[in-house]
Amino acid sequence: MPEFFLNGFFAFYRAVLVLIGIVYPAGKNNANRGVRNERYPGPHGGATPVKIFYPRKSIRQTIILYPGASPYAEEHPAMKTVGGALARAGYLVFIPRIPPLKDLIITEDLIGWMICFYKWVLRRRDVNPKHVSLVGMSFGGALVLKMLIKPEVRKHPPKSVLVYGSFYDINTAFEFLLTGKMTINGKTVTITPNEWGVIVLFHNFLGKVDVGYNTDNVQRILALRVKDLLEESITESKKLSGKERALAEALLKSKPTPEVRRITTLIREQCKPDLERLSPKSWCHRIDMKVFVMHGANDSMSPFTESIKLAASLKNSRLLISYLYKHREISTDRGFLVRTKELLRLLSFLCAFMRCNDSA
């Protein structure tokens, strides 16, 4: 019994350190201490970047932070903040670059990259393979869950898993990106969806459907946009005409025009097998281990109702819907009492996750 309470105290202490590190990130100079840019071999060889956060005082536990679909990859400011906060609490933290995710390509092939990196970490001499935990952000969260049903990962499972801002059914997630509508307790609520979502959707699937006219130029413009070359993509769209120009401009402005909705329907119909393979709804019931599921109530990329359905479908889960977080950052438009309450809820959630990491 004393050991149980002692372990609980250490988990609570680390959760406090992590929370402080997230809410009050270290300054630029301190943030770079103990951070190294290294390389790991990808599934096809070569050398792929990985950012590693080395703790000053190690607790011999490791956390892999898998990023979502973002051109910033391992350099994403929010990812680096979380990595630094975890290292401050004693964790060895890895943020690998998954090249297709950096290019905003979403396919099941990504899982091969993620498993390859996981195996590489397990083989490192500075890692205790019995205490490696996984955290998946946004779309990376769904991929982490898919990893858990793969034979090579089931043979050497992670200590614990946390997914943040993920989705349950990619079809309903797409609908949200077009309309901003979600159903909560039988009531429809509408918020402004993140404009990035529709661009990523069409970047991945527009070339896979027959819309009745050539869309090569639109695909080229979307390829510029996902590289964060906004001005270049706008300039190129103005060179088009007719349906191509109308579609390109609608996508760049994230306007759910009738044509955008028509093509989205074609994507959902003609790419159904691919979408189902990516949707946790189709396979998450096969996951045996406990999964910590977290989502921001103010998330404009994926509605928090997706995480509610995900947690309900998993065999063993703990859910936190936080009114403190948006998709990428902490919300600052909450009162003191609300923020305090949400911080305490987050602290309890993190403490439980860390106690799971500590278990024998």
ZIVENWO-V449894 format. One line per field, one symbol per residue. ss: DSSP state (a for helix, b for strand, c for the rest). burial: I if it has 9 or more other C-alpha atoms within 8 Angstrom, else O. Layout:
BEGIN
ss: ???
burial: ???
END
This chain:
BEGIN
ss: caaaaaaaaaaaaaaaaaaaaaaccccaaaacccbbbbbbbbccbbbbbbbbbccccccccbbbbbccccccaaacaaaaaaaaaaaacccbbbbbccaaaacccccccaaaaaaaaaaaaaaccccccccbbbbbbcaaaaaaaaacccaaaaacccccbbbbcccccaaaaaaaaaacbbbbccbbbbccccaaaaaaaaaaaaaacccccccaaaaaaaaaaccccaaaaaaaaccccaaaaaaaaaaacccccaaaaaaaaaaaaacaaaaaaacaaacaaaccccbbbbbbcccccccaaaaaaaaaacccbbbbbbccbccccbcccccaaaaaaaaaaaaaaaaaaaaaaacc
burial: OOOOOOIIOOIIOIIIIIIIIIOOIIOOOOIOOOIOOOOIIIOOOOOIIIIIIIIOOIOIIIIIIIIIIIIOIIOIOOIIIIIIIIIIIIIIIIIIIIOIIIIIIIOIOIIIIIIIIIOIOIOOOOIIOOIIIIIIIIIIIIIIIIIIIOOOIIOOOIIIIIIIIIIIIIOOIIIIIIIIIIIOOOOOOOOOIOIOIIIIIIIIIIIOIOOOOOIOIIIOIIIIIIOOIOOIIIOIIOOIOOOIIIIIIIIIOIIIOOOIIOIOOIIIOOIIOOIIIIIIIOIIIOIOOIIIIIIIIIIIIIIIIIIIIIIOIIIIIIIIIIIIIIIOOOIOOOOOOOIOOIIOIIIIIIIIIIIIIIOO
END
